[in-house]
């Protein structure tokens, strides 16, 4: 999950993201450190709070784009 990088790109502190997402700052910190895995509902809440898709938050957007590019090159 790209949470820390995205949070910083958006100019948000843990405290501010916590306030927006209604997820505790301590839990967010542990997510950023990789100590917890986010549930589906938390991924959705974080995505909404950050204004991005769940795919972007999870880093799947880049993987999907690469697969599409490779497929187009193959065809």
Secondary structure, DSSP 8 states (H G I E B T S, - for coil): --HHHHHHHTT--HHHHHHHHT--HHHHHHHHTTSS---HHHHHHHHHHHTS-HHHHHTHHHHHHHHHHHHHHH-
